[in-house]
């Protein structure tokens, strides 16, 4: 049997300010409107807080803060629930726009000049209907230590009910 190669990717597009991003739709569990945040007793540079999504306590990371952008002006934004190291994490974004179907051949590596200024968070870039999208690499958003922090937070909370 011949090996089947992927010809197209489906990407969910979202916006932070005027910058358009996309992420593999298979990494997204769901998209929700912002929920009330519960703060943390010790301030975390990584976490904005926690949300309760249908009984599941999920850590929230504000991507604007993560990327060194200023606070968002007006409106509530959206939250994308993604899987990081097998655990749900809510990524706070300005807006989730649409699902793009992009031919794999149209995805190019991020420019070398992006190294050290956020390029490490990108899988590639693509042009779709005249708009440039930065394709986010969910797994590189967090260092191993930060993934452990996320795991501790969700792990500690799930054990608190036991």
C-alpha atoms as a printed R data frame, in Angstrom:
    type eleno elety resid chain resno       x      y      z
1   ATOM     1    CA   UNK     A     1   0.000  0.000  0.000
2   ATOM     2    CA   UNK     A     2   1.356  3.451 -0.936
3   ATOM     3    CA   UNK     A     3   2.091  5.891  1.870
4   ATOM     4    CA   UNK     A     4  -0.355  8.785  1.935
5   ATOM     5    CA   UNK     A     5   1.256 12.216  2.226
6   ATOM     6    CA   UNK     A     6  -0.507 15.276  3.565
7   ATOM     7    CA   UNK     A     7  -1.256 17.740  0.780
8   ATOM     8    CA   UNK     A     8  -3.134 20.377  2.801
9   ATOM     9    CA   UNK     A     9  -3.292 21.572  6.382
10  ATOM    10    CA   UNK     A    10  -6.260 23.036  8.169
11  ATOM    11    CA   UNK     A    11  -5.226 25.961 10.323
12  ATOM    12    CA   UNK     A    12  -7.298 28.029 12.740
13  ATOM    13    CA   UNK     A    13  -6.416 31.676 12.286
14  ATOM    14    CA   UNK     A    14  -6.391 34.193 15.108
15  ATOM    15    CA   UNK     A    15  -5.234 37.718 15.662
16  ATOM    16    CA   UNK     A    16  -3.105 39.567 18.187
17  ATOM    17    CA   UNK     A    17  -3.362 43.247 17.306
18  ATOM    18    CA   UNK     A    18  -2.633 43.571 13.589
19  ATOM    19    CA   UNK     A    19  -0.650 40.320 13.429
20  ATOM    20    CA   UNK     A    20  -2.355 37.248 11.992
21  ATOM    21    CA   UNK     A    21  -1.396 33.850 13.376
22  ATOM    22    CA   UNK     A    22  -2.518 30.322 12.626
23  ATOM    23    CA   UNK     A    23  -2.275 27.022 14.471
24  ATOM    24    CA   UNK     A    24  -2.903 23.444 13.357
25  ATOM    25    CA   UNK     A    25  -6.594 22.849 13.991
26  ATOM    26    CA   UNK     A    26  -5.817 19.386 15.372
27  ATOM    27    CA   UNK     A    27  -4.140 21.040 18.392
28  ATOM    28    CA   UNK     A    28  -7.286 22.975 19.349
29  ATOM    29    CA   UNK     A    29  -9.816 21.330 21.636
30  ATOM    30    CA   UNK     A    30 -12.287 24.210 21.505
31  ATOM    31    CA   UNK     A    31 -12.702 27.968 21.322
32  ATOM    32    CA   UNK     A    32 -14.600 29.796 24.058
33  ATOM    33    CA   UNK     A    33 -15.455 33.320 25.078
34  ATOM    34    CA   UNK     A    34 -13.390 34.528 28.034
35  ATOM    35    CA   UNK     A    35 -14.454 33.112 31.365
36  ATOM    36    CA   UNK     A    36 -13.915 34.730 34.776
37  ATOM    37    CA   UNK     A    37 -10.268 34.377 35.800
38  ATOM    38    CA   UNK     A    38  -9.221 33.141 39.193
39  ATOM    39    CA   UNK     A    39  -5.898 34.635 40.243
40  ATOM    40    CA   UNK     A    40  -3.045 32.636 41.701
41  ATOM    41    CA   UNK     A    41  -1.710 33.149 45.251
42  ATOM    42    CA   UNK     A    42   1.864 33.327 43.943
43  ATOM    43    CA   UNK     A    43   2.300 35.471 40.886
44  ATOM    44    CA   UNK     A    44   3.398 33.435 37.903
45  ATOM    45    CA   UNK     A    45   5.149 35.083 34.985
46  ATOM    46    CA   UNK     A    46   3.603 32.457 32.748
47  ATOM    47    CA   UNK     A    47   0.025 32.183 33.950
48  ATOM    48    CA   UNK     A    48  -2.575 34.902 33.793
49  ATOM    49    CA   UNK     A    49  -4.854 32.855 36.030
50  ATOM    50    CA   UNK     A    50  -7.172 29.852 35.957
51  ATOM    51    CA   UNK     A    51 -10.607 29.226 34.491
52  ATOM    52    CA   UNK     A    52 -13.273 26.679 35.310
53  ATOM    53    CA   UNK     A    53 -14.515 25.166 32.045
54  ATOM    54    CA   UNK     A    54 -17.389 22.778 32.779
55  ATOM    55    CA   UNK     A    55 -15.717 21.540 35.959
56  ATOM    56    CA   UNK     A    56 -12.174 21.367 34.526
57  ATOM    57    CA   UNK     A    57  -9.665 23.840 35.953
58  ATOM    58    CA   UNK     A    58  -7.499 25.125 33.120
59  ATOM    59    CA   UNK     A    59  -4.482 27.482 33.277
60  ATOM    60    CA   UNK     A    60  -4.669 30.606 31.082
61  ATOM    61    CA   UNK     A    61  -1.710 32.065 29.188
62  ATOM    62    CA   UNK     A    62  -2.121 35.491 27.587
63  ATOM    63    CA   UNK     A    63  -0.329 35.311 24.228
64  ATOM    64    CA   UNK     A    64   0.000 39.109 24.048
65  ATOM    65    CA   UNK     A    65   2.048 39.015 27.272
66  ATOM    66    CA   UNK     A    66   3.934 35.935 26.110
67  ATOM    67    CA   UNK     A    67   5.038 37.744 22.963
68  ATOM    68    CA   UNK     A    68   5.884 41.013 24.751
69  ATOM    69    CA   UNK     A    69   2.926 42.941 23.336
70  ATOM    70    CA   UNK     A    70   1.056 45.613 25.250
71  ATOM    71    CA   UNK     A    71  -2.366 45.015 26.789
72  ATOM    72    CA   UNK     A    72  -5.342 44.557 24.514
73  ATOM    73    CA   UNK     A    73  -7.648 47.511 24.070
74  ATOM    74    CA   UNK     A    74 -11.424 47.006 24.186
75  ATOM    75    CA   UNK     A    75 -13.527 43.904 23.845
76  ATOM    76    CA   UNK     A    76 -13.248 40.561 25.510
77  ATOM    77    CA   UNK     A    77 -11.218 38.522 23.014
78  ATOM    78    CA   UNK     A    78 -11.379 34.728 22.871
79  ATOM    79    CA   UNK     A    79  -9.737 31.712 24.461
80  ATOM    80    CA   UNK     A    80  -8.397 28.766 22.491
81  ATOM    81    CA   UNK     A    81  -8.175 25.600 24.538
82  ATOM    82    CA   UNK     A    82  -5.142 23.687 23.248
83  ATOM    83    CA   UNK     A    83  -3.293 20.591 24.346
84  ATOM    84    CA   UNK     A    84   0.224 21.103 25.723
85  ATOM    85    CA   UNK     A    85   2.036 17.961 26.841
86  ATOM    86    CA   UNK     A    86  -1.331 16.207 27.069
87  ATOM    87    CA   UNK     A    87  -2.885 18.873 29.308
88  ATOM    88    CA   UNK     A    88  -5.416 21.569 28.392
89  ATOM    89    CA   UNK     A    89  -4.189 25.164 28.388
90  ATOM    90    CA   UNK     A    90  -6.255 28.238 27.472
91  ATOM    91    CA   UNK     A    91  -4.496 30.700 25.198
92  ATOM    92    CA   UNK     A    92  -5.980 34.184 25.449
93  ATOM    93    CA   UNK     A    93  -6.053 35.899 22.008
94  ATOM    94    CA   UNK     A    94  -7.666 39.026 20.577
95  ATOM    95    CA   UNK     A    95  -9.915 37.188 18.121
96  ATOM    96    CA   UNK     A    96 -10.281 33.818 16.422
97  ATOM    97    CA   UNK     A    97 -11.076 34.369 12.776
98  ATOM    98    CA   UNK     A    98 -11.548 31.346 10.502
99  ATOM    99    CA   UNK     A    99 -10.306 27.936  9.477
100 ATOM   100    CA   UNK     A   100  -7.869 28.074  6.563
101 ATOM   101    CA   UNK     A   101  -7.085 25.190  4.239
102 ATOM   102    CA   UNK     A   102  -3.503 25.729  3.096
103 ATOM   103    CA   UNK     A   103  -1.526 23.593  0.640
104 ATOM   104    CA   UNK     A   104   1.593 22.287  2.404
105 ATOM   105    CA   UNK     A   105   3.713 23.558 -0.501
106 ATOM   106    CA   UNK     A   106   2.617 27.138  0.369
107 ATOM   107    CA   UNK     A   107   4.108 26.977  3.883
108 ATOM   108    CA   UNK     A   108   7.669 28.290  4.083
109 ATOM   109    CA   UNK     A   109  10.087 28.371  7.034
110 ATOM   110    CA   UNK     A   110  10.058 31.556  9.105
111 ATOM   111    CA   UNK     A   111  12.620 34.126  7.941
112 ATOM   112    CA   UNK     A   112  16.029 33.812  9.593
113 ATOM   113    CA   UNK     A   113  15.788 37.374 10.862
114 ATOM   114    CA   UNK     A   114  12.977 36.171 13.112
115 ATOM   115    CA   UNK     A   115  15.419 34.084 15.184
116 ATOM   116    CA   UNK     A   116  15.646 35.394 18.713
117 ATOM   117    CA   UNK     A   117  12.682 37.725 18.323
118 ATOM   118    CA   UNK     A   118   9.855 35.203 18.423
119 ATOM   119    CA   UNK     A   119  10.897 33.085 15.448
120 ATOM   120    CA   UNK     A   120  11.405 30.174 17.820
121 ATOM   121    CA   UNK     A   121   7.617 30.067 18.309
122 ATOM   122    CA   UNK     A   122   6.917 29.593 14.599
123 ATOM   123    CA   UNK     A   123   6.639 26.511 12.401
124 ATOM   124    CA   UNK     A   124   6.452 28.602  9.262
125 ATOM   125    CA   UNK     A   125   4.587 31.327  7.424
126 ATOM   126    CA   UNK     A   126   2.052 31.235  4.627
127 ATOM   127    CA   UNK     A   127   0.197 33.595  2.361
128 ATOM   128    CA   UNK     A   128  -3.542 32.924  2.134
129 ATOM   129    CA   UNK     A   129  -5.964 35.133  0.208
130 ATOM   130    CA   UNK     A   130  -3.437 37.958  0.241
131 ATOM   131    CA   UNK     A   131  -2.878 37.818  4.027
132 ATOM   132    CA   UNK     A   132   0.361 36.699  5.683
133 ATOM   133    CA   UNK     A   133  -0.079 34.222  8.560
134 ATOM   134    CA   UNK     A   134   2.547 33.248 11.131
135 ATOM   135    CA   UNK     A   135   2.053 29.558 11.937
136 ATOM   136    CA   UNK     A   136   2.525 28.989 15.652
137 ATOM   137    CA   UNK     A   137   4.335 25.950 17.059
138 ATOM   138    CA   UNK     A   138   2.336 25.180 20.209
139 ATOM   139    CA   UNK     A   139   5.034 22.887 21.621
140 ATOM   140    CA   UNK     A   140   7.713 25.599 21.519
141 ATOM   141    CA   UNK     A   141   5.576 28.175 23.343
142 ATOM   142    CA   UNK     A   142   6.702 26.737 26.661
143 ATOM   143    CA   UNK     A   143  10.096 25.700 27.953
144 ATOM   144    CA   UNK     A   144  10.373 22.306 29.679
145 ATOM   145    CA   UNK     A   145  10.295 24.106 33.062
146 ATOM   146    CA   UNK     A   146   7.134 25.981 32.058
147 ATOM   147    CA   UNK     A   147   5.481 22.732 30.914
148 ATOM   148    CA   UNK     A   148   6.288 21.282 34.342
149 ATOM   149    CA   UNK     A   149   4.727 24.388 35.959
150 ATOM   150    CA   UNK     A   150   1.568 23.897 33.888
151 ATOM   151    CA   UNK     A   151   1.526 20.225 34.855
152 ATOM   152    CA   UNK     A   152   1.970 21.023 38.549
153 ATOM   153    CA   UNK     A   153  -0.866 23.538 38.507
154 ATOM   154    CA   UNK     A   154  -3.340 21.223 36.781
155 ATOM   155    CA   UNK     A   155  -2.053 18.159 38.642
156 ATOM   156    CA   UNK     A   156  -2.283 19.810 42.065
157 ATOM   157    CA   UNK     A   157  -5.809 20.978 41.358
158 ATOM   158    CA   UNK     A   158  -7.028 17.623 40.099
159 ATOM   159    CA   UNK     A   159  -5.616 15.953 43.244
160 ATOM   160    CA   UNK     A   160  -7.301 18.509 45.497
161 ATOM   161    CA   UNK     A   161 -10.706 16.943 44.708
162 ATOM   162    CA   UNK     A   162  -9.521 13.418 45.548
